[in-house]
Amino acid sequence: MSRSALSALFVVALASKSTFAQPDPADPTPLVDKTYAYPSGIPYQVDYNTAAIRGPQVGYNICNSTTENQNSMCQTSMVNHIDDFCLWAPPMPNSTIGDTEQEEVAWCSKPGHGTRLIPSGALQGVQLLTTSAYIQIAGFIDQTQINMAADDYGGELDPHGADLRGNPLGGLMYSNAFPSNGGNNNSYQQVIDWTNFMGGNGFCITICDPATSASDQAAYCQNIYDRMGCSYNMPNNAQTGVFEVCEADLKTPAGIYVTNGVTMTYSQPASGDVTPPYTPVVPASSNCVTYQSAQLYTALPTGTIAPATTGTPGVSQTGSTTKLSTSSGSAGASTPTSNGAVTVGVSSVAGVLGTLFAMAFLS
């Protein structure tokens, strides 16, 4: 697919982000327009307006050694390297992403960010891909160790949402890993566009380089395909027991595919089954470096660790492995791929409760 064809479609992707957006009158400034220098410019809370429809954020954004514990309510996240990244997950045990998406807090793989820490052994395989436009991390995790219900097929978190206040509310993202940061690991850039799928004992997260164009960020950190999971939004080759960093080509953004030489765009339906007419392609990767998890994840608390996940994450306990969604409209079942890639689906809450909930809060 030519770069010019992609560029034209990227403009469409950028416009589509706000198609259903209805800013909250009490807090009309989109989360992506709230920028703060790290750490001195960050307020205690980014989203504090009690008159807002969804209320204020449940946590805080000033996070340091005084807030770093397993009850932290820090909502300032980091994605830096394979040994130093955070995931969004619930503050209370046995929760589902669908029920708590606006409340998620940061769980990190390395101390020092003032957050909760992912318990030792919970990460069971991680692949980090570096590209010219974004960083992508996908992997396997014992999600019960980060307060997710064992049978939750999860959902998607991003800084948008129908009210443009993000999920979680007030959630900020920073990184020191982009080339535009000049290799300075002691300084952090705010990441404007990012997306994180959690569930099915797997995860994937992409952060887009803030130095790239707005259309590139909108395309590579797409948030409108929230019912299609990791396999379509972040194609990957993550494997259980493997921890690796690779350079990679740019992915084809979700929803864009070529058939008979013609570039097409697929639109996710608001309800019912999601059946994309194409198979996602994992971008080519090279210069991979493999690590042992004991090298990467140290000084982490001990949790109650379940046996390592085998096979493809997100396969339902009933053995159904063939659908993105069930005939009842549940968006929870995720699909395996031939390469064992992470294929997280989204919470059954979105499918069961219907179109309005999905459009309002999962995008």
CORDA-V970371 format. One record per run of one state. SS is the DSSP state (a for helix, b for strand, c for the rest). FROM is the first residue (numbers start at 1). TO is the last residue. If there is no record, write none. Layout:
<<SS/FROM/TO> <SS/FROM/TO>>
This chain:
<<c/1/2> <a/3/16> <c/17/23> <b/24/24> <c/25/26> <b/27/27> <c/28/30> <a/31/33> <c/34/59> <b/60/60> <c/61/73> <b/74/74> <c/75/75> <b/76/81> <c/82/83> <b/84/89> <c/90/94> <b/95/95> <c/96/96> <a/97/103> <c/104/104> <b/105/108> <c/109/115> <b/116/117> <c/118/119> <b/120/120> <c/121/122> <b/123/130> <c/131/133> <b/134/141> <c/142/142> <a/143/146> <c/147/147> <b/148/148> <c/149/154> <b/155/158> <c/159/166> <b/167/167> <c/168/171> <b/172/175> <c/176/178> <a/179/181> <c/182/188> <b/189/190> <c/191/193> <b/194/199> <c/200/201> <b/202/208> <c/209/213> <a/214/220> <c/221/228> <a/229/233> <c/234/242> <b/243/248> <c/249/255> <b/256/259> <c/260/261> <b/262/265> <c/266/284> <b/285/291> <c/292/292> <a/293/296> <c/297/301> <b/302/302> <c/303/347> <a/348/353> <c/354/354> <a/355/362> <c/363/363>>
